[in-house]
Amino acid sequence: MKPSRINNKQGRKVNQLIKATCCNYQHRNCLLRDNDEARPCPQLLSRSLFCKWFLDAVLPADKVLHEEIMKVGILKKCCVCGQPFRAVSNRAKYCERCQTLERRKHEAERLRKRRKSEARNSPVRI
């Protein structure tokens, strides 16, 4: 799967990920490209993703960033908290935590309306 272009925010996360977890990164140099002379890591210099080692071994360590860049799963933002979450269907609007809270709110509102309409429609006792 071809990666999408990365923006500045994703680029900063990519650079942090390389520096923290890439086994070929050493003192701003890439050991895979090292042929008797030090060569800088190409991922740190550009905003495009072309290092196969990074794409296959390093990027999957950060699942959210991996899904954003590679478009692996369908990520949506929660309407309540704004956190990205994996959508189970195309109608999903909330993450798992907010889904429970919103369901309770809607259930309470539905019962309130039902009680109000039942009180209005009940016969008056004398």
C-alpha positions in Angstrom: 0.0 0.0 0.0 1.4 3.4 -0.9 1.7 5.9 1.9 0.0 9.2 1.7 1.9 12.5 2.0 2.7 13.6 5.5 2.1 17.0 7.0 4.4 18.9 9.4 2.7 17.4 12.6 3.1 13.9 11.2 6.6 14.7 10.2 7.6 15.6 13.7 6.1 12.4 15.0 7.9 10.4 12.3 11.2 12.0 13.3 10.6 11.3 17.0 9.7 7.7 16.2 12.9 7.2 14.1 15.1 8.7 16.8 13.5 6.6 19.5 12.9 3.2 17.9 14.8 2.8 14.6 17.7 0.3 15.0 19.5 1.7 12.0 19.5 5.3 13.2 22.8 6.3 14.9 24.0 9.8 15.5 21.8 11.3 12.7 23.1 8.7 10.3 21.5 5.7 8.7 23.4 2.4 9.1 21.7 0.8 6.1 23.1 3.5 3.8 26.5 3.5 5.4 29.1 2.3 2.9 32.4 3.2 4.7 31.2 6.8 5.1 28.5 8.3 7.3 25.3 9.2 5.4 22.4 11.1 7.0 19.1 9.4 7.5 16.9 10.3 4.5 13.7 10.2 6.5 14.8 13.0 8.8 15.6 15.2 5.8 12.4 14.9 3.8 8.6 14.8 4.3 8.2 11.8 2.0 8.3 8.2 3.1 10.5 6.0 1.1 12.6 4.0 3.6 11.3 0.5 3.4 12.7 -0.4 6.8 10.9 2.5 8.4 7.6 1.6 6.7 7.8 -2.1 7.5 9.4 -2.1 11.0 9.3 1.3 12.7 6.1 2.9 11.6 3.8 0.1 12.9 5.0 0.8 16.4 2.8 3.9 16.5 -0.6 2.5 15.5 -2.5 5.8 15.2 0.3 7.4 13.1 0.5 4.3 11.0 -3.2 4.3 10.2 -3.1 8.1 9.5 -0.2 7.8 7.0 -0.9 4.4 5.4 -4.7 4.7 5.5 -4.9 1.1 6.8 -8.0 1.4 8.8 -10.8 3.9 8.8 -9.9 6.5 11.4 -12.5 9.0 12.4 -12.5 11.7 15.1 -14.9 11.4 18.0 -17.6 14.1 17.9 -17.3 14.6 21.7 -13.6 14.3 22.7 -12.0 14.7 19.2 -9.7 11.6 19.7 -9.2 9.4 16.6 -10.8 6.0 16.8 -11.3 3.0 14.4 -14.7 3.1 13.0 -16.6 -0.1 13.0 -19.2 1.1 10.5 -19.7 4.2 8.3 -22.2 5.6 10.9 -19.9 5.6 13.8 -19.6 9.0 15.5 -18.1 8.3 18.9 -15.1 6.5 20.4 -15.9 3.6 22.7 -15.7 5.7 25.9 -17.9 8.5 24.6 -20.3 6.1 22.9 -21.4 4.8 26.3 -21.9 8.3 27.7 -23.9 9.4 24.7 -26.1 6.3 24.6 -27.0 7.0 28.3 -27.8 10.7 27.5 -30.0 9.7 24.5 -31.7 7.0 26.5 -32.5 9.4 29.4 -33.9 12.0 27.0 -36.0 9.4 25.2 -37.5 8.2 28.5 -38.1 11.8 29.6 -40.1 12.5 26.5 -42.0 9.2 26.8 -43.0 10.0 30.4 -44.0 13.5 29.5 -46.2 12.3 26.6 -47.8 9.6 28.8 -48.6 12.1 31.5 -50.2 14.3 28.9 -52.3 11.5 27.4 -53.4 9.9 30.6 -57.1 10.5 31.7 -57.6 13.0 34.5 -58.9 11.3 37.8 -61.6 13.1 39.8 
